Amino acid sequence: MGHAVGGDLAALAPWLDGPPSALFDTQVGAAFTGLGAALSYAALVRELEGVELGKHETRTDWLRRPLSPEQLRYAAEDVEHLPALERELRSRLARLGRLGWAEQESRAAATAALDQPAPEEAWRRLRGLERLPPRAQLVARHLVAWREREAERLDLARPFLMRDASLLALARRGELDRTAVAKLPGYDRHRHERHLAAWSAALDEAAKAARDGDPTSGIAAPDALVKRIDAALAALAARRAAELALPAELLLPRRERERAAAALAAGASPAAALAGWRAEALAPLPDRLEASA
């Protein structure tokens, strides 16, 4: 068990033969009970256990060794409530008939965390990339590749090196303003200050590569049919999510929706386009889905 285990599993990937055969993610379980998407561990402990966890070491330097007694105590607090949270969430999910959904999604999240693409393909997982102008998209793609290689070289979790929000903002701006870096989205001085020189050099290289590249080689726009089906899926997911008191992004995340829309437009059956618990939650799909958008 774990809470938002994707980052932990990605860090442990070199020592794992594959995703755990049985895994329950308490963040995923909380979302399926209607407690909200991406609920923090502290918020879930407060909600289910009535315990207020301390925040004294949240922004401490976890790379420094040896860890202090306060850090060790904080780390212990960060896991000691997990068994009780899992028991309560499993009980609630069983009553709602969603325990299987949560278990499937926990396994899927674990598999995705361990399925690391090549650095040059990692941009496909960057949410928000499609909202950037074409040239900024190219900068972001080069920055993502740099972050993948650098994180592996330093044996460092990607958010500790550069968060997605910072990467997108830098790609859009095209420069690193040292005087305003504290206001950069996602910037954390304790984690990121030591990497600013590397950020600057990487951004310069990414901007140069983008200038030399093809500005039309960003994310290809979907055709009209795929766009209509995607809009219809989004509307259907919003309605079903409201009925089930689930976050729409959990019921049908953007990437899943886009993949399903492309498959349906190519003639795939709903069962093939939407596998697992999502096919059950969204069934039955309208015969002419694109006409319902």
Secondary structure, 3 states (H helix, E strand, C coil): CECCCHHHHHHHHHHCCCCCCCCCEHHHHHHHCCCCCCCCHHHHHHHHHCCCCCCCCCCCCCCCCCCCHHHHHHHHHHHHCHHHHHHHHHHHHHHHCCHHHHHHHHHHHHHHHHCCCCHHHHHHHCCCHHHCCHHHHHHHHHHHHHHHHHHHHHCCCHHHHCCHHHHHHHHHHCCCCHHHHHHCCCCCHHHHHHHHHHHHHHHHHHHHHHHHCCCCCCCCCCCHHHHHHHHHHHHHHHHHHHHHCCCHHHHCCHHHHHHHHHHHHCCCCHHHHCCHHHHHHHCCCCCCHHHHC
